[in-house]
Every structure is written in C-alpha cells, then in structure tokens.
Amino acid sequence: MAKKNKYTAAAKKAQVQTDEEYAGIISSLTKIPDNDLEKFFPERADKDKLKELLTIVNSGTSYNEKITKLKENGEKLGILAIKLLKLLA
C-alpha cells in the first residue's frame, strides 16, 4: 500500500493559489475577465503560451518584428490563437 504524501494538500493549495494569481496577471494584460481565462485556458501550459503571445503583441517592437516573432512561434502559439479567437467570437 502506498504511503500518503503529507505534502499533497499543501501542494494542491499552492497550485490553486498560483493559478489564480497567474490568471490575474494575464487578465491585467487583456480585457478578458479571470473567470473566462480559466474557462478557456484551464491548463498551465495554455496560460504560459497566452502570456508569451501577449508579451509579443504588447511589446514595444515594430509591427514587422512582432509578425516575425509570431511566425517563429506559429506552430506553438497557433492552437492558442484559435482558442483566443473562439473566446472573442
């Protein structure tokens, strides 16, 4: 029988708190409410990609540099862009 890990509950609580804070950071970069972010982007990996996409879009670089960055990361960020467009539609 596997021994119960005494840190499981604390780790889960920390994960929930971190996810809530992360959603708050992302929503501060957008006009999307926290609860919509959680609904459309429940996975941490999606939130990381969204933050990366928003960083590119909100950067102070030129339009052409933004396009280049998006092309370089197109495969990784493409699925996220589709989810984001569904949210906006």
N, CA, C and O atoms as CSV, one atom per row, in Angstrom:
chain,resi,resn,atom,element,x,y,z
A,1,MET,N,N,0.845,-1.178,0.000
A,1,MET,CA,C,0.000,0.000,0.000
A,1,MET,C,C,0.892,1.243,0.000
A,1,MET,O,O,1.841,1.340,0.778
A,2,ALA,N,N,0.580,2.167,-0.863
A,2,ALA,CA,C,1.382,3.382,-0.975
A,2,ALA,C,C,1.154,4.293,0.223
A,2,ALA,O,O,0.033,4.459,0.703
A,3,LYS,N,N,2.225,4.864,0.678
A,3,LYS,CA,C,2.159,5.788,1.808
A,3,LYS,C,C,1.646,7.147,1.323
A,3,LYS,O,O,2.089,7.646,0.289
A,4,LYS,N,N,0.729,7.734,2.056
A,4,LYS,CA,C,0.154,9.028,1.696
A,4,LYS,C,C,1.206,10.125,1.885
A,4,LYS,O,O,1.865,10.201,2.923
A,5,ASN,N,N,1.346,10.959,0.877
A,5,ASN,CA,C,2.300,12.058,0.932
A,5,ASN,C,C,1.697,13.184,1.768
A,5,ASN,O,O,0.614,13.680,1.459
A,6,LYS,N,N,2.392,13.582,2.812
A,6,LYS,CA,C,1.863,14.614,3.707
A,6,LYS,C,C,1.862,16.004,3.084
A,6,LYS,O,O,1.267,16.927,3.642
A,7,TYR,N,N,2.515,16.169,1.941
A,7,TYR,CA,C,2.589,17.479,1.284
A,7,TYR,C,C,1.577,17.655,0.158
A,7,TYR,O,O,1.515,18.720,-0.455
A,8,THR,N,N,0.785,16.627,-0.121
A,8,THR,CA,C,-0.158,16.671,-1.236
A,8,THR,C,C,-1.154,17.828,-1.093
A,8,THR,O,O,-1.358,18.582,-2.045
A,9,ALA,N,N,-1.759,17.972,0.054
A,9,ALA,CA,C,-2.760,19.028,0.266
A,9,ALA,C,C,-2.126,20.413,0.153
A,9,ALA,O,O,-2.713,21.314,-0.446
A,10,ALA,N,N,-0.953,20.587,0.712
A,10,ALA,CA,C,-0.273,21.883,0.635
A,10,ALA,C,C,0.120,22.203,-0.795
A,10,ALA,O,O,0.024,23.352,-1.227
A,11,ALA,N,N,0.561,21.198,-1.530
A,11,ALA,CA,C,0.950,21.407,-2.924
A,11,ALA,C,C,-0.266,21.788,-3.766
A,11,ALA,O,O,-0.173,22.671,-4.618
A,12,LYS,N,N,-1.391,21.138,-3.539
A,12,LYS,CA,C,-2.617,21.446,-4.285
A,12,LYS,C,C,-3.082,22.868,-3.977
A,12,LYS,O,O,-3.488,23.600,-4.879
A,13,LYS,N,N,-3.024,23.255,-2.709
A,13,LYS,CA,C,-3.426,24.607,-2.304
A,13,LYS,C,C,-2.522,25.650,-2.969
A,13,LYS,O,O,-3.002,26.679,-3.445
A,14,ALA,N,N,-1.233,25.384,-2.999
A,14,ALA,CA,C,-0.279,26.303,-3.637
A,14,ALA,C,C,-0.534,26.385,-5.134
A,14,ALA,O,O,-0.427,27.462,-5.722
A,15,GLN,N,N,-0.870,25.260,-5.757
A,15,GLN,CA,C,-1.156,25.257,-7.192
A,15,GLN,C,C,-2.375,26.114,-7.506
A,15,GLN,O,O,-2.351,26.907,-8.447
A,16,VAL,N,N,-3.429,25.960,-6.731
A,16,VAL,CA,C,-4.655,26.745,-6.933
A,16,VAL,C,C,-4.364,28.232,-6.756
A,16,VAL,O,O,-4.804,29.049,-7.565
A,17,GLN,N,N,-3.631,28.588,-5.710
A,17,GLN,CA,C,-3.295,29.983,-5.445
A,17,GLN,C,C,-2.444,30.558,-6.582
A,17,GLN,O,O,-2.676,31.681,-7.029
A,18,THR,N,N,-1.468,29.791,-7.042
A,18,THR,CA,C,-0.607,30.245,-8.134
A,18,THR,C,C,-1.406,30.430,-9.409
A,18,THR,O,O,-1.223,31.421,-10.116
A,19,ASP,N,N,-2.297,29.480,-9.716
A,19,ASP,CA,C,-3.126,29.592,-10.915
A,19,ASP,C,C,-4.011,30.836,-10.865
A,19,ASP,O,O,-4.193,31.510,-11.879
A,20,GLU,N,N,-4.557,31.139,-9.698
A,20,GLU,CA,C,-5.402,32.328,-9.551
A,20,GLU,C,C,-4.578,33.604,-9.762
A,20,GLU,O,O,-5.025,34.535,-10.432
A,21,GLU,N,N,-3.379,33.636,-9.189
A,21,GLU,CA,C,-2.514,34.804,-9.359
A,21,GLU,C,C,-2.084,34.947,-10.815
A,21,GLU,O,O,-2.039,36.055,-11.349
A,22,TYR,N,N,-1.771,33.832,-11.447
A,22,TYR,CA,C,-1.343,33.836,-12.845
A,22,TYR,C,C,-2.465,34.334,-13.748
A,22,TYR,O,O,-2.226,35.113,-14.671
A,23,ALA,N,N,-3.688,33.884,-13.482
A,23,ALA,CA,C,-4.840,34.352,-14.259
A,23,ALA,C,C,-5.013,35.857,-14.078
A,23,ALA,O,O,-5.360,36.565,-15.023
A,24,GLY,N,N,-4.774,36.340,-12.870
A,24,GLY,CA,C,-4.868,37.783,-12.620
A,24,GLY,C,C,-3.840,38.564,-13.403
A,24,GLY,O,O,-4.135,39.644,-13.916
A,25,ILE,N,N,-2.631,38.029,-13.503
A,25,ILE,CA,C,-1.576,38.690,-14.288
A,25,ILE,C,C,-1.958,38.722,-15.755
A,25,ILE,O,O,-1.830,39.756,-16.410
A,26,ILE,N,N,-2.426,37.599,-16.273
A,26,ILE,CA,C,-2.797,37.534,-17.690
A,26,ILE,C,C,-3.970,38.458,-17.972
A,26,ILE,O,O,-3.962,39.179,-18.969
A,27,SER,N,N,-4.982,38.445,-17.106
A,27,SER,CA,C,-6.136,39.299,-17.363
A,27,SER,C,C,-5.783,40.775,-17.261
A,27,SER,O,O,-6.471,41.615,-17.842
A,28,SER,N,N,-4.722,41.104,-16.530
A,28,SER,CA,C,-4.295,42.503,-16.479
A,28,SER,C,C,-3.685,42.939,-17.805
A,28,SER,O,O,-3.637,44.131,-18.109
A,29,LEU,N,N,-3.222,41.978,-18.589
A,29,LEU,CA,C,-2.662,42.282,-19.906
A,29,LEU,C,C,-3.735,42.320,-20.989
A,29,LEU,O,O,-3.476,42.765,-22.107
A,30,THR,N,N,-4.933,41.857,-20.661
A,30,THR,CA,C,-6.023,41.792,-21.632
A,30,THR,C,C,-7.284,42.399,-21.035
A,30,THR,O,O,-7.291,42.890,-19.905
A,31,LYS,N,N,-8.329,42.352,-21.814
A,31,LYS,CA,C,-9.633,42.789,-21.329
A,31,LYS,C,C,-10.514,41.587,-21.008
A,31,LYS,O,O,-11.729,41.720,-20.861
A,32,ILE,N,N,-9.895,40.411,-20.899
A,32,ILE,CA,C,-10.625,39.178,-20.632
A,32,ILE,C,C,-10.697,38.954,-19.126
A,32,ILE,O,O,-9.667,38.943,-18.452
A,33,PRO,N,N,-11.909,38.775,-18.589
A,33,PRO,CA,C,-12.056,38.539,-17.148
A,33,PRO,C,C,-11.393,37.225,-16.711
A,33,PRO,O,O,-11.276,36.288,-17.501
A,34,ASP,N,N,-10.964,37.169,-15.447
A,34,ASP,CA,C,-10.302,35.981,-14.898
A,34,ASP,C,C,-11.104,34.710,-15.124
A,34,ASP,O,O,-10.546,33.689,-15.526
A,35,ASN,N,N,-12.425,34.759,-14.868
A,35,ASN,CA,C,-13.222,33.534,-14.978
A,35,ASN,C,C,-13.280,33.021,-16.411
A,35,ASN,O,O,-13.326,31.809,-16.620
A,36,ASP,N,N,-13.279,33.910,-17.406
A,36,ASP,CA,C,-13.239,33.478,-18.805
A,36,ASP,C,C,-11.886,32.872,-19.142
A,36,ASP,O,O,-11.810,31.894,-19.886
A,37,LEU,N,N,-10.823,33.445,-18.603
A,37,LEU,CA,C,-9.494,32.878,-18.826
A,37,LEU,C,C,-9.424,31.453,-18.300
A,37,LEU,O,O,-8.891,30.565,-18.965
A,38,GLU,N,N,-9.955,31.239,-17.119
A,38,GLU,CA,C,-9.939,29.900,-16.531
A,38,GLU,C,C,-10.769,28.926,-17.358
A,38,GLU,O,O,-10.394,27.765,-17.518
A,39,LYS,N,N,-11.894,29.397,-17.880
A,39,LYS,CA,C,-12.775,28.529,-18.651
A,39,LYS,C,C,-12.120,28.115,-19.974
A,39,LYS,O,O,-12.178,26.945,-20.352
A,40,PHE,N,N,-11.508,29.051,-20.666
A,40,PHE,CA,C,-10.936,28.766,-21.978
A,40,PHE,C,C,-9.494,28.272,-21.910
A,40,PHE,O,O,-9.039,27.585,-22.825
A,41,PHE,N,N,-8.781,28.602,-20.866
A,41,PHE,CA,C,-7.374,28.211,-20.728
A,41,PHE,C,C,-7.127,27.585,-19.359
A,41,PHE,O,O,-6.417,28.165,-18.538
A,42,PRO,N,N,-7.708,26.396,-19.099
A,42,PRO,CA,C,-7.572,25.795,-17.771
A,42,PRO,C,C,-6.176,25.235,-17.484
A,42,PRO,O,O,-5.774,25.136,-16.325
A,43,GLU,N,N,-5.451,24.877,-18.517
A,43,GLU,CA,C,-4.141,24.262,-18.340
A,43,GLU,C,C,-3.053,25.315,-18.170
A,43,GLU,O,O,-3.088,26.365,-18.811
A,44,ARG,N,N,-2.103,25.030,-17.317
A,44,ARG,CA,C,-0.983,25.951,-17.066
A,44,ARG,C,C,-0.189,26.207,-18.353
A,44,ARG,O,O,0.256,27.329,-18.597
A,45,ALA,N,N,-0.016,25.174,-19.164
A,45,ALA,CA,C,0.733,25.324,-20.416
A,45,ALA,C,C,0.061,26.340,-21.333
A,45,ALA,O,O,0.740,27.135,-21.982
A,46,ASP,N,N,-1.273,26.316,-21.389
A,46,ASP,CA,C,-2.001,27.292,-22.211
A,46,ASP,C,C,-1.811,28.709,-21.671
A,46,ASP,O,O,-1.669,29.660,-22.439
A,47,LYS,N,N,-1.810,28.840,-20.351
A,47,LYS,CA,C,-1.604,30.164,-19.748
A,47,LYS,C,C,-0.194,30.679,-20.055
A,47,LYS,O,O,0.000,31.869,-20.305
A,48,ASP,N,N,0.781,29.776,-20.035
A,48,ASP,CA,C,2.154,30.176,-20.381
A,48,ASP,C,C,2.232,30.667,-21.817
A,48,ASP,O,O,2.870,31.680,-22.103
A,49,LYS,N,N,1.573,29.938,-22.722
A,49,LYS,CA,C,1.570,30.339,-24.134
A,49,LYS,C,C,0.833,31.659,-24.327
A,49,LYS,O,O,1.261,32.509,-25.108
A,50,LEU,N,N,-0.275,31.825,-23.610
A,50,LEU,CA,C,-1.026,33.076,-23.713
A,50,LEU,C,C,-0.181,34.245,-23.239
A,50,LEU,O,O,-0.170,35.303,-23.869
A,51,LYS,N,N,0.517,34.064,-22.147
A,51,LYS,CA,C,1.393,35.127,-21.642
A,51,LYS,C,C,2.479,35.448,-22.670
A,51,LYS,O,O,2.808,36.613,-22.892
A,52,GLU,N,N,3.026,34.411,-23.291
A,52,GLU,CA,C,4.049,34.626,-24.318
A,52,GLU,C,C,3.472,35.389,-25.515
A,52,GLU,O,O,4.098,36.317,-26.026
A,53,LEU,N,N,2.282,34.994,-25.952
A,53,LEU,CA,C,1.631,35.678,-27.066
A,53,LEU,C,C,1.351,37.138,-26.731
A,53,LEU,O,O,1.603,38.025,-27.547
A,54,LEU,N,N,0.838,37.385,-25.548
A,54,LEU,CA,C,0.533,38.760,-25.144
A,54,LEU,C,C,1.799,39.592,-24.998
A,54,LEU,O,O,1.793,40.788,-25.288
A,55,THR,N,N,2.868,38.977,-24.558
A,55,THR,CA,C,4.148,39.678,-24.454
A,55,THR,C,C,4.620,40.130,-25.832
A,55,THR,O,O,5.112,41.247,-25.994
A,56,ILE,N,N,4.466,39.257,-26.818
A,56,ILE,CA,C,4.850,39.613,-28.195
A,56,ILE,C,C,3.981,40.759,-28.696
A,56,ILE,O,O,4.484,41.754,-29.217
A,57,VAL,N,N,2.672,40.604,-28.533
A,57,VAL,CA,C,1.728,41.606,-29.048
A,57,VAL,C,C,1.896,42.957,-28.355
A,57,VAL,O,O,1.812,43.998,-29.006
A,58,ASN,N,N,2.132,42.951,-27.044
A,58,ASN,CA,C,2.232,44.196,-26.283
A,58,ASN,C,C,3.644,44.774,-26.226
A,58,ASN,O,O,3.872,45.803,-25.589
A,59,SER,N,N,4.586,44.114,-26.886
A,59,SER,CA,C,5.969,44.597,-26.840
A,59,SER,C,C,6.104,45.927,-27.580
A,59,SER,O,O,5.249,46.292,-28.387
A,60,GLY,N,N,7.159,46.621,-27.301
A,60,GLY,CA,C,7.399,47.921,-27.920
A,60,GLY,C,C,8.086,47.815,-29.275
A,60,GLY,O,O,8.527,48.821,-29.832
A,61,THR,N,N,8.176,46.604,-29.803
A,61,THR,CA,C,8.837,46.415,-31.090
A,61,THR,C,C,7.937,46.827,-32.242
A,61,THR,O,O,6.743,47.067,-32.060
A,62,SER,N,N,8.516,46.905,-33.415
A,62,SER,CA,C,7.744,47.305,-34.592
A,62,SER,C,C,6.760,46.206,-34.988
A,62,SER,O,O,6.865,45.060,-34.550
A,63,TYR,N,N,5.823,46.584,-35.812
A,63,TYR,CA,C,4.825,45.646,-36.316
A,63,TYR,C,C,5.503,44.481,-37.031
A,63,TYR,O,O,5.117,43.328,-36.836
A,64,ASN,N,N,6.514,44.769,-37.861
A,64,ASN,CA,C,7.216,43.723,-38.599
A,64,ASN,C,C,7.954,42.772,-37.659
A,64,ASN,O,O,7.999,41.568,-37.913
A,65,GLU,N,N,8.526,43.288,-36.592
A,65,GLU,CA,C,9.214,42.434,-35.624
A,65,GLU,C,C,8.221,41.531,-34.891
A,65,GLU,O,O,8.523,40.375,-34.596
A,66,LYS,N,N,7.048,42.062,-34.603
A,66,LYS,CA,C,6.013,41.253,-33.968
A,66,LYS,C,C,5.575,40.123,-34.899
A,66,LYS,O,O,5.416,38.981,-34.466
A,67,ILE,N,N,5.384,40.443,-36.168
A,67,ILE,CA,C,4.993,39.438,-37.160
A,67,ILE,C,C,6.060,38.355,-37.249
A,67,ILE,O,O,5.736,37.169,-37.304
A,68,THR,N,N,7.318,38.749,-37.264
A,68,THR,CA,C,8.415,37.781,-37.321
A,68,THR,C,C,8.387,36.858,-36.114
A,68,THR,O,O,8.522,35.643,-36.258
A,69,LYS,N,N,8.212,37.425,-34.922
A,69,LYS,CA,C,8.146,36.612,-33.704
A,69,LYS,C,C,6.959,35.645,-33.750
A,69,LYS,O,O,7.077,34.488,-33.345
A,70,LEU,N,N,5.826,36.124,-34.241
A,70,LEU,CA,C,4.648,35.260,-34.337
A,70,LEU,C,C,4.881,34.135,-35.338
A,70,LEU,O,O,4.461,33.002,-35.101
A,71,LYS,N,N,5.539,34.428,-36.442
A,71,LYS,CA,C,5.861,33.390,-37.426
A,71,LYS,C,C,6.806,32.356,-36.826
A,71,LYS,O,O,6.633,31.155,-37.035
A,72,GLU,N,N,7.798,32.820,-36.086
A,72,GLU,CA,C,8.766,31.912,-35.459
A,72,GLU,C,C,8.091,30.973,-34.464
A,72,GLU,O,O,8.525,29.835,-34.283
A,73,ASN,N,N,7.041,31.448,-33.828
A,73,ASN,CA,C,6.350,30.666,-32.799
A,73,ASN,C,C,4.965,30.210,-33.251
A,73,ASN,O,O,4.138,29.817,-32.428
A,74,GLY,N,N,4.716,30.263,-34.547
A,74,GLY,CA,C,3.390,29.981,-35.084
A,74,GLY,C,C,2.823,28.631,-34.711
A,74,GLY,O,O,1.659,28.527,-34.324
A,75,GLU,N,N,3.631,27.603,-34.822
A,75,GLU,CA,C,3.130,26.264,-34.518
A,75,GLU,C,C,2.765,26.138,-33.039
A,75,GLU,O,O,1.742,25.549,-32.691
A,76,LYS,N,N,3.597,26.688,-32.189
A,76,LYS,CA,C,3.375,26.599,-30.741
A,76,LYS,C,C,2.189,27.459,-30.306
A,76,LYS,O,O,1.419,27.059,-29.432
A,77,LEU,N,N,2.041,28.636,-30.911
A,77,LEU,CA,C,1.004,29.574,-30.483
A,77,LEU,C,C,-0.272,29.497,-31.325
A,77,LEU,O,O,-1.269,30.136,-30.987
A,78,GLY,N,N,-0.255,28.727,-32.411
A,78,GLY,CA,C,-1.410,28.650,-33.310
A,78,GLY,C,C,-2.673,28.144,-32.646
A,78,GLY,O,O,-3.740,28.739,-32.796
A,79,ILE,N,N,-2.559,27.047,-31.912
A,79,ILE,CA,C,-3.720,26.481,-31.216
A,79,ILE,C,C,-4.276,27.479,-30.211
A,79,ILE,O,O,-5.489,27.619,-30.059
A,80,LEU,N,N,-3.389,28.152,-29.544
A,80,LEU,CA,C,-3.810,29.158,-28.572
A,80,LEU,C,C,-4.567,30.291,-29.266
A,80,LEU,O,O,-5.572,30.778,-28.748
A,81,ALA,N,N,-4.086,30.705,-30.425
A,81,ALA,CA,C,-4.755,31.774,-31.164
A,81,ALA,C,C,-6.178,31.360,-31.532
A,81,ALA,O,O,-7.095,32.179,-31.481
A,82,ILE,N,N,-6.364,30.106,-31.899
A,82,ILE,CA,C,-7.710,29.619,-32.227
A,82,ILE,C,C,-8.609,29.672,-31.001
A,82,ILE,O,O,-9.755,30.112,-31.092
A,83,LYS,N,N,-8.102,29.228,-29.859
A,83,LYS,CA,C,-8.888,29.300,-28.622
A,83,LYS,C,C,-9.234,30.737,-28.266
A,83,LYS,O,O,-10.349,31.028,-27.834
A,84,LEU,N,N,-8.273,31.629,-28.450
A,84,LEU,CA,C,-8.490,33.037,-28.141
A,84,LEU,C,C,-9.551,33.647,-29.058
A,84,LEU,O,O,-10.403,34.414,-28.609
A,85,LEU,N,N,-9.494,33.304,-30.320
A,85,LEU,CA,C,-10.499,33.805,-31.265
A,85,LEU,C,C,-11.889,33.261,-30.942
A,85,LEU,O,O,-12.882,33.968,-31.111
A,86,LYS,N,N,-11.969,32.018,-30.482
A,86,LYS,CA,C,-13.268,31.477,-30.050
A,86,LYS,C,C,-13.826,32.271,-28.874
A,86,LYS,O,O,-15.029,32.518,-28.792
A,87,LEU,N,N,-12.947,32.661,-27.975
A,87,LEU,CA,C,-13.358,33.455,-26.821
A,87,LEU,C,C,-13.922,34.799,-27.273
A,87,LEU,O,O,-14.887,35.299,-26.695
A,88,LEU,N,N,-13.328,35.371,-28.289
A,88,LEU,CA,C,-13.744,36.688,-28.762
A,88,LEU,C,C,-14.960,36.635,-29.689
A,88,LEU,O,O,-15.651,37.638,-29.868
A,89,ALA,N,N,-15.217,35.476,-30.270
A,89,ALA,CA,C,-16.315,35.341,-31.236
A,89,ALA,C,C,-17.664,35.246,-30.555
A,89,ALA,O,O,-18.688,35.129,-31.228
